[in-house]
Amino acid sequence: MKNLTLLLLASLCVIGCSKVETSTPSDDGWTELFNGENFDGWTIRGGGSTYEIKDGAIVGINGPEHNTFLSTWDLYNDFELEFEVKLNNPMNSGVQIRSKARWEEVDGSTIERIHGPQVEIEQSPGESGYVYGERAGGWMTPEEQLVRHEHFKNDDWNHYRIVADGPRIQTWINGVQVSDLTDPKIYETHSEGFIGLQVHRKDAEAGTLSVAWKNIRVRELNTEEKTWRSLFNGKDINDWTIKVQGYPVGENPGNLFRVENGLMKTSYEAFDKFDKQFGHIFYNGTFSSYRFRMEYRFWGEQLDGGPGWALRNSGIMAHGQSPESMGVDQDFPNSIEMQILGGDPPGVRTSGNLCTPGTHVVFEGKLREQHCTSSTSKTYPWDEWVQIEVHVNGPGEIVHYINGNEVLRYIEPQLNDGTILTEGTISIQAESHGGEFRNIEIMEL
């Protein structure tokens, strides 16, 4: 029996873990969200409850503070979700769908708040299966339809089925349809988001109440034009072009960019001292409107002579110039950078920040000429895997996500001379500290 207890704000993917094969869709389109062994692809948000793995199930245990959620890194819009759930004590729970997170100031502290639709889980007689707007207006199910029922089996496993298709959300418990709701208003703000398993705050001694989930799987709908494509095969970087400052295009000094153990890796081990060997590896081709995601972590020590700001520092460069158009001694491509930083909690160092080499954006209604803009992310340990995702809408809006949590958005990417950027290259950065990258994927829109 494997029993892994996770505390609030702890990363759920430890050093050396990898994306499990069960995360790949089956022939019928279903993807297992939980492999029964570890928390790959999940993260904790919110309060002080804990989660553990016991007998192949996720068990959420009540704790202090406000509501707590174990949520997916990946975001989903239209889908069918199935799972089994059991309440081990008379507590309240739910499953978030299409949800988002934001940081709020409460009583002098900054806390993470989750908002979006939630499918209710509670003991019978009760309101299980109805849809609640968590910090999003309260009950979405109309009051006249909130009829208490006994379709939920107390002290036993219950099968849930949820279908979210456009503004329509349908729910079933143990084969009985409980709700059929259409809510265009919330769909405007929550057409996409993470899936989250809730442990509701209770006025009870911590560790005395629990809820368990198992057999969690999802099948995405309306995916004809929304398919993730891998950009890295785990074997070589033949589809990529390297440009390092001071070297011609295509040269890879010191094997700076390499593939090891199925990971794309940057390594400065061959250099004695940092001498402006800023490097970028470009995926061949250009892109306009897309979603890009990957997982990253940092390793080893910074190369001697590297600037202090470059410690555990990398980035994804979007709407970039081509490597062939860069000067030999040019340090960074003109681009929009989603900055990656490795932190060392409890120190504060946000990730998913914006930097603009040779560019500007419009942020909060004003032209942003400042080179870097901090995100709202929390601090993530530098040696643990973190998922980063960027949504790029051509010349329009760009949104940054860390572990599925929106942390920054802005519009109108442009060169310093005001030329609007509608497309460009995608590249990954090396800045004097070693990094590792995996599950590099794109969804063209």
N, C-alpha and C positions, 0 to 999 in steps of 0.2 A: 504494500500500500504506500503510495507516494503522497506525502503531506507537505505542501509548500505554502507557508504563510507569508503574505505580502503586506507590508505596511503602507500607509498613506504616502503618496508621492514617490514611492520606490519604483524604479524601472522594473518592468516585468520581463525583460529579456537580458539575461546575464551574459557575461563574456563567453564567446564561443558558441552561442546558440545560433541556429540557422532557421530559415523559413521552412516549415514542415511541408512535405509533399501533399498532405491532405488539404492544403490551401488552394490546390489546383482544382478547377471545376471538373466534375466527372462528365461522362458522355451525355448525361441527361441534364447537365447544367448546374447541378447542386455542388456547393462548396462547403466543406466542413469548417466551421469557424473555431472549433475547439478540438484538439487532438487527444485529449484525455491525459496528457502527460505534463505539459508546461503551458505558460501563458504567452507564447509567441503570438504577436499580432494584437495584443491587448494592453491597455494601460489603465491605471486607477485615476479617477478624477473625483474631486469633492471632499467629503468629510473623512472621519477617522475610522471607519469600518475596515475590516480586513477580508481578504479572500484566500482560500486555500484549495488545493486539489485533493480530493479524498474519494477513493474507489471510483476513479474515472469521471468524477463530477466536479464542477465548480461549486464551492460552498462559500456563500457570503455571510459573515458573522458581524452582528451589530457592534458598533463602537460609539465613541463620543462625536460631538460636533454635528454638522448637518448631513444631508443625504449624500451617499457615496455611490459611485458608479464604476463598474469595470467595463470599459468601452473598447470597441474595435479601433485599430489604427485606420483601417480603410473606411471610406465613405460610400454610402449607398443611396440611390434615389428610388427607382422602381424595382421592387423585389417581392419575393415570397420567402418568408422566414418560418422555420419550424424549430421547436425545442420542447424538452420536457422539464417540468419544474415541480419542486416539492417544498412546501413550507413546513419546517420542522417544529415550529412554535407559532402561536397566533401573532404573526407580525405582518407588516405591510411591505410589498415590493412592487416591482414593475419592470418592464423592458422598454427602454427608450428606442425610438426609431427616428431617422432623419434629424438627429439632434446635434446641437452645437454647444460649445463651452465659451465662457467669458470670465474674466477676472473682475471681481467687484470688491469695493472697500466696505467692510462690515465691522462696526465697533473697533475701528482703528487697525484692523488687519485686512490683508488682501487674500481673498479666498476664491476658489474656482466654483462657478455656478453653471449648472447644466440647464439648457432650455430646449424645449421641443416636445413633440408628441410622445406619450407614454401609454403603453397598454398595461392596464392594471392587473396586479396579482394580489389576491387576498383570500382569506378563508371564507367558506360558505357558512350561512347565507351572506352574500356580499356582491360586490360590483366588479368582479374579475372579468377581464376581457373588454371592458369599456375603455375609451380613450380619454386621457387626461393631458392637458397642456402644462407640462412641468415648467414653472416660471414663464408660462406663455398663455396666461389667461384662464387657467383652471379647466374645468371639465369641457372637453370638446363635444363629447356625447351630450345631446340635448337632455335637459332635466327630465322631461316626460319619458325619456327612454332609459333612464337610470333605474331600472327595475331590478331589485335584488333577486338573486337566483342561487341555485345550488348545483350548477354544472361543474364547479370546481370541487374536487375530491380532497377533503381534509386528510392530512397525515398519509398521503399517497402521491405517486407521480401523476402529473397531469400533462396532456399533450396540447400544446398551443400551435395554432397556425395563423400567421398574419400575412395579408396581401396588401401592399402599398403600391398603387398604380395611379400615377398622377395625383389629383386631389382626393382620390377615394381610398379609404382604409377599411379593410374587412378583417374581422377576427373570429376565430373558432376555438372552443375549448372542448377537448375530448370528442371532436367530431360534430359538435353542436355550434351553429353560428350564433354569436352573441351580439356582434355589432356590424353595421354596414353604414359607414359615415363618409360623407363628402364635405370637405371643408376647404374651399378655394382660398380663403383668407390666409390660413396658416401655411398653405402650400406655397404662397408667394414668398415667404421667408424661410421655409423649411422644406424645400423640394429635394434636398440632399443633406446627409449628415451621417453620424456614426450610429451604431447599435450599442446600447449600454444596458448592463445588468445592475439593477438598483438594490441597495440595502437602505431602507428608509430609516431615518432617524427615529428612535423610540426612547421614551423615558423609562428605560430599563437598564439594569446593570450590564455593562459591556461584556460581551462574550456569552450571553445567555439565550440569544435568539439567532436563528439562522435560516437561510433559504438556499436551495441547491438547484443547479441546472445541469442538464446533460443533453447529448445528441442535438447539438446546436448546428443548424445548417441553413444556408441561404441560397436562393436561386434568383439571379438578376433577370429582370424583365426588360423588354424593349431595348435589346442590346445590339440590334442590327448594325448600328453605326457607332457603338460605344464599346470598343474592344481594346483591352490592354495588350500592348506588344512589347516584348522584351528587347532592349537595346544592347544587352550584354549577355553573351552565351556562357560565361563562367570559364571559358577555355583560352580565349585570346582577345586581342583588341584590334583585330584586322579591320573592323568597321569604324575605327576611330582614327583621328589625326592629331598628332602631338605638336604643340608649339611651346617652347621654353625660351624665356628671355635670354638674349645673347646667342641663340642658336637658330639655324634655319628651320623652316617648317619640316616636320617629319623626323627630325633628329630627336633621340631620346637619351640624353646624356645621363650616365650613371644608372641606366635602366630605371629612371625616376618613376615612370608609370609602368606597372607590371601586373601580371595575374598570378596569384598564389592561392592555393586551396579553394579555388572557385570564386575568389573575391578579386575585384579590381582594387589595386593598392597603389598608394604613393609612398615612396621611400627615398630618403636622403642619405642612406647608409654609405653610399659610395663617395660622398663629398666630405672633405675635411672641415669646410667652413661655408656658411651661406654667403653667396656673392650675387644676390639678386636673381637666383635661379627660380623665379616665379614661373610656374608651368600651368598649362591648360590642356586637357584632352577633349577634343571636339568630336561629337558624333557626326558622321558624314551626312551632309544635307542641311536643309533649312526647314523651319517650322513656323506656323502662324498661330493657329488656335489649337490648344491642346491642354492636356493634363500630364504632368511629369512627376514621377515619384521614385524614390530610392531610399535605402537605409544606409546609415553611416555610423562610424565611430572613429575615434583617434587611437593611436598606439605609440609607444616608445617616447623618446625625448625629442625636443626640438633641436634642430641642427644649430650648432654654435654659430652665433652671429645673426641669427634670425631676429627680426624686429619683435619687440614685446607684443605688439598688437596681433602678430601672426601666430602666437602660441595657440595650438589646437584650433586652427582657423582654416576653413575651406569655403567652398561655395558652389552654387549652381548658377551658371551664367546663361540667361535667356535673351532672345532677340539680339544675339551677338553678331559681330562682324566675322567674316571667314578667317581661318588661320592664315590663309595665303595672302590676305590683305594686310596682315599685321607687319609692322616693322621688325627688323631683327632684334632691336633692343627695346621693343615695346613690352611693358610689364603685363597689362591686362587688356583684353579685347574691349572695345566699346560695347557695352552690354548692360543689362539689368541683372544685378546679382541678388540671389537669395542666399544670404550669408549663413554659413554653418559654423557654430562655435561650440566647443566642448567646455563644459563647466566643471566646477569642483565644489558642490554644495557643502556647507550652507552659503557659500559665496554666491552672489548674483551675477549671472552671465546669460543673457537671453540668446536664443538661437532663432533662425528664420528671419533675421533682420534684413533690411534693404540697404544695398550699396549701389552707387551709380557711377562707374568709371566711364567718363565721356558722355554721360547721359543725365537727364532729369526726368521727373515724373510729376503728376499732379496729385498731391496728397492733402486730404481734408479740404479740398476746394481751392488750394493754392499751389502754384508752381514750386516744387521742392528742389532747391539747388544745393541743399546740404548733402554732403557725400553719403553719409550713413544715417539711417533711421532705425531706432530700436523697435523690435516687435513686442508683443505682450506675452511671449512664452515664459514658462518657468525655466529654471536652470536644470539641464540634463547632464548627468555624469559623463565625463569625456570618453570613458572606456566602455560604455554600454551602448547597444544598438538603439538608434532613434530613426523613426521614419519622417522624411521630409517630403512635402508635395507642393507643387505650384500649379495653379490654374492660370493659363494665359489666353486671353481673348483678343488676339490680333492687336489692333491699335487701342483697344478699350481697356477693360479692367484686368488687373493681375492680383491674385489672392495667394497668400502663403499659408500653409498648414504644417504644424508639427504634431506628429502622432494623432492626426485626424482633427486637431484643434486649430481653428482659424486664429492666426496671430497678427496678420497685417494685410491691408488691401489698399490699392491706389489705382490710378487710371492714367491714360495718355502717356505711355513711354515714348521718349523722344531723345534725339541727340542734343548736345549742348547748343547747337545752332537752331533748334526748334523743329527740325525734321522729324515728323512722327514715324515711329517704328511700327511696322505692320508684321514683320517676320524677321527671322535670323537664326543663327546657330544656337546649339545647346552645348555647353562644355562644363567640365568639372575641374576644380582648381587644386593646385598644390602651392603652399606658401611657407615652406620651411619645416612643417611638422607632418609626420606620417599619418595617413588616413586610410580607412578601408571602406569599400562601398559594395553593395549587393542589391539584388532585386531592382535593377534599374529598368524602368518601364515607362512607356508613353501611351496615351490614348489621344489620337488625333480627332478633332471635332470639326 
